Amino acid sequence: MDVRGLLLDGAWSPRETRLLETMLSPLPRAWLEENPCLLMLVRRPVLREAPPEAPGHSKYDAGQAAIVVYDKGVYHDGRLDPEQFRRSVYHELGHAIIECDKALLQRWTTETAGDKFVDEYAKTSPAEDFCDTFSEFLIYPQKTQQVVPRKWHFLYNLMQRPQEKIAMNFLPAFANELTKVAASSGAMHGLMGLVGRAMHSKAAKGLAVGGVGALAGGALGLAGGKRAGYSQGTNDVTDVAQKALQIGRQQGAQIGYQYAMQQLKGGQGK
């Protein structure tokens, strides 16, 4: 069995598996399916009865490209602690992201200098600072923004970059479709059909919405100005696509982020 392309190894309970699916579903593919430094999610029960001074409740194993989750801290009195479960997985996911981007910690240190820390453990090293802040960012985004605004902004941009790649993949399709229908009064109909198809993808949903405003206006202009001819319409579509790229990066990424945060927040009560 796998979740988001990650092989599940060990005794994962049905509830743990459902929680994994919920908490990982809105995250970028670049962090999960397309991350060569993360191939497995491993479950180990060996620390269920461990004393407080025993080793931690999770780790990132670079050799196996795996996140390993132990019982310690994840279960309290035999019951799953959903928040600690999320913290464990998100923290180790942060280590997997660092592993595949060797320059990330240097940028993190430089761009977030002067910011506070989300907790005491974050003070132990730049890597632990990144991972603990990353976990807080995904679980409590508003609180994190208030406490460590520079670090929040860094992580927001980190999450935005994979979304921008998705936007750039869809923008040529928008431009091509509009070019085909630019000389007809059905320009808006063609645009809406394309948007409707894009909406079937959750990954594209937020990003597609971000560019619709500019593209819709351009489509109406093209329909009304078809007397200028197909050639002029093609030039107009090119301008629309360029404007949509800017809007897709700004508004689309923002909507995509908000959608992801809503999904994560909704899953916390399950």
C-alpha positions, 0 to 999 in steps of 0.5 A: 500500500502507498500514500501519495506515492510513498510506500507504507512499511510496518504496522500502520493502523487504518486510522493512521493511514486515513490521517496520513492521506488527509494531512498529505493530500494538499502538499505539492508533488515536489515534496512527496511523489517527486522527491527522490529523498523520500520513498517510504513511510515506516511504522515502528512500535518499539518505543511504545513503553519507552521512558521520557529520556529515551530517543525521539518518537520519529526520525528521517533515515536518509539511507532508506529515504524514509520517515520512521514513526515510533509509538513514543509521543504518537500514542498517549494512554494507548490512544493516537495523539493526532497533533503529535502524529502530524508534528512527527511526520511534518518535521521529518518531511522537512528533513527530507526536503533539506536532504534534496536541496543542499543550499536550502539551509543557507538561504533559510539562515540568511533570509530569516536572520533576526526572527524568533524561534517557534520552540526551544528545540528549534534553537539547537540547529538551523536544520531543526529550526527549519523542520520545527518551523515547517511543522508549525507552518503546516499545522498553525499557519496564522500563529506561525506568521505572527511569531516568526513572520520572516520564516513564515514568508520563507516557507510560504514561498517554498510552498508556492514555487511548486505551485508556480510550475503547475501554473506555467504548465497550464498557461500555454494551454489557456493561450492555445485554446483562446487562440483557436476560438479568438475569431468567434463569438464563442470565445468565452464558452471555449474558455469556460470549457477549458477551465472546467477541465482544469478544475477536475485536478485538485492541484490545478484548482486554486491556480486556474482560478487565479488566472480566470479574471484576466483571461475572461476579460481578454476573451470578452475583448476578443469576442467583441473585436473579432472584426480586427481579424484572427491575426489581431486576436492571436496577438491579444491572446499573447498579451492575455497569457503574459498578464495571466502568468503574473496573476497566476503566480500571485493570486493563483499561488495565494489561492492554492495556499489557502486551499491547502491550509483549509484542507489541513485545518479540516483534517485536524478534527478527524 
